Amino acid sequence: MTMTVNEFKEEMKQRLKEKYAMDFKDASPQEVFHVLGSVVKAYYSDAWSDTWKDYLRAEQKQVYYFSIEFLPGKMLKSNLLNLGILEVVKEGLAELDFDLEDLVDVEKDMALGNGGLGRLASCFMDSIASCGLPGNGNGIRYDYGLFKQRFVDGYQVELPDEWLRNGNTWEVRKESKAVDVRFGGQVWMKEMADGKLKPVYENDRILRAVPYDTAILGYQNHIVNTLRLWSVEIPASQEDQYRSIDDRRQFEDLTAVLYPDDSNEHGRRVRLAQEYFFVSAGVQSIMRYFKKLNKPLTLLNEYVAIHINDTHPALCIPEMMRILMDDYELSWEVAVSITTKVMSYTNHTIMAEALEKWPVELMKDALPRMYQIIEELDRRFVATYSGVWDADLIQRTRIIQNGQVHMAHMAIIYSHSTNGVAKLHSDLLKEVVLHDFYVLFPERFNNKTNGIAQRRWSQLANPEMAEVLDETIGKSWRQDSDDLKLLKNYVEDEAVLTKLAVAKQHNKQKLASYIKEHTGIEVSPEAIFDVQIKRLHAYKRQLLNLLHIMKCYFDLKDNPQKEGNQRVFIFGAKAAPSYTYAKAIIKVINECANLINHDPDINGRIKIVFLENYNVTLAEQIIPAADVSEQISLASKEASGTSNMKLMLNGAVTIATLDGANVEIRDVVGDDNIVIFGMTEAEVYACYESNDYSAMKIYEESPILQRILNAFVDGTVPNIQYEGQAVVDSLLKYNDEYFLLRDFASYVAAQEQIDRLYSDKKRWQQMSLLNIANAGRFSSDDTVMRYAEDIWQIEPVEKYTKKRT
Ligand code: 26Q
């Protein structure tokens, strides 16, 4: 049953009158957006409650995806698409004299995440529902999402993201499902009459966790799952505990802000409290649900899977232990066996310094019962494996070491599955980073290459390309992105190549207007649009990109008649607020942009555009317009990357190192349809081993590198006295941690290759087509199905899906 245009219009008029006592001609986009939101919610409300009841009736095993970040972006169009009413709504609104796009602008991005990890969680939510899998998200409802970025004199300035200012149409507050979470105080074990030990708490604080549920709609399958985000409140019964305003504020602020991913010692206590808060609330609410099923606790793992997205929710393990022992009076042995079978864990990083650790003192003080349990988890691990394995191995893998709790160790030892997010990454985990654990538990390690929500990143973001695909290969790809491979049959079809090129040109034109409007910079849509969009981090090597741009600049200065394509280098990147070096890179790129964009000798041959406030919505505007996808991290450092997949799907050609999922992209498109350069992961490790890398030597032997680096410090690039020096120091004084200078020559050669390929129009269009055709391989639908089969052991609710459609 679907709504007609007329029904939609009537419903809209009716609700507008009810809510605002107004006619359409007098309504603002704000008002119409809110009314549209309520129409859409009403449209899926039956499916939402049916889905829930069906899961309950079928006693389906469900997965709960615990993530401290979710990054859905805007939800209006994606909801309309998944409900199958996007066209009806567009048409109906047009007849009411409103443009859907104007309403889309009203919705604020939901940016409760930093980058890849949070966006992946949201792609998974979409795919889990779309595959008809019973799964829910569990996280935090931050009052403020990731900061808004502005540039002032080329410097990054952060502003608060007040995304809830005008309310959030999609969320539903569920007061009745609130739970209490305990913090701090002292805890001791008291022996009861029956000889059992019970924890007794003193001077602890109790906070109320209130859930806000958001519907996650499956793609045209009548499945509506739930994303549950928790917000903190002070329970009425505890008011007198909070004497001063400061005291109160400290607790009320628990869910106020998302930590940007650099956060150091300062404020760490709040981060730990956030982790426990949403973990405890989530696990309690799962146990409440399980009780309704009336099954023995020993069968918990047949009904519930809990996924730990990176270590941030790893306290799920001791919290589950606590509930099973303290509330349900299970023995340690039984509790630990259940817990291990329920939990699974994904690692998203190989950089040792990024592995999460907490000081024992902090953990003891903030979460005393958690610490007691963690200590026992550690003690029993050591006791169990001592004598079986070499003592050093046990010491290296134990949870508590040198006064710190190693969250990844706990997550691996007390879960049944640990996975990496790309083949190379998972191999590195086994062979290097987590090798000791692999020796202990080889059967637990597996790979699940990341994927992306293909419908959002093609149909929604790039309707022009979508239309060409429909005309060429039919519409089945919209449901099953594997069918994109049908496009391969048209690689010699000039008409199709041209149509795709026209779509790309249209998107470039649109982005050019956006750039003009937001930065004042004029760019030619005829130029190559070369795109690097991701968080700013030294290992991602935005600076390597800049070194190449500076080379192009000097080449043109020396030889203004030089042949070659026009290029626009487009950046989008936020730096963590306290990451000084990353901020210096932003400043340097912005000042180089100023210099190059205004140099009459260059005459627009190359331009640099650094767009402010990169987020999901901006990504949706940049990606469809990209010709070149920059994936140039130092091999072995990027766990997977996901913008590489989004850009490929939109027909960009990748220039990449063999890192993360780039390796798998190369495998599916073949060497002819990607440009690879730089050290391999093996070479990087060999270089660590030999310990003889000298950035200075490379610099001394390269006149062009000398010219570029000198330009950063001698005033050639103005206004960067400090930042230019910081950049040069990182390369020469601190010996170039990420081997930029070593990869520079091969990067330049790769860029020259890109230039030649682009000049051969047909060849480029064919490469672009083959990238689109092979992108189906990276659908998060497939990724979550593999998680479902191999890790969660859950099944799609097919029979129910069919019945309802
Ligand atoms: C740590 C401590 C305190 C506060 C915040 C954090 C923190 C926050 C976010 C640590 C890490 C993150 C995010 C990591 C992340 O996004 N990793 C990326 O995950 C993607 C999805 O798997 C991969 O594609 C990327 O390669 C990986 O970098």
Residues whose N, C-alpha, C, O or C-beta is under 5 A from the ligand:
A	BS01	26Q	N114 G115 G116 L117 L120 Y259 P260 D261 D262 S263 H348 V421 E638 A639 S640 G641 T642
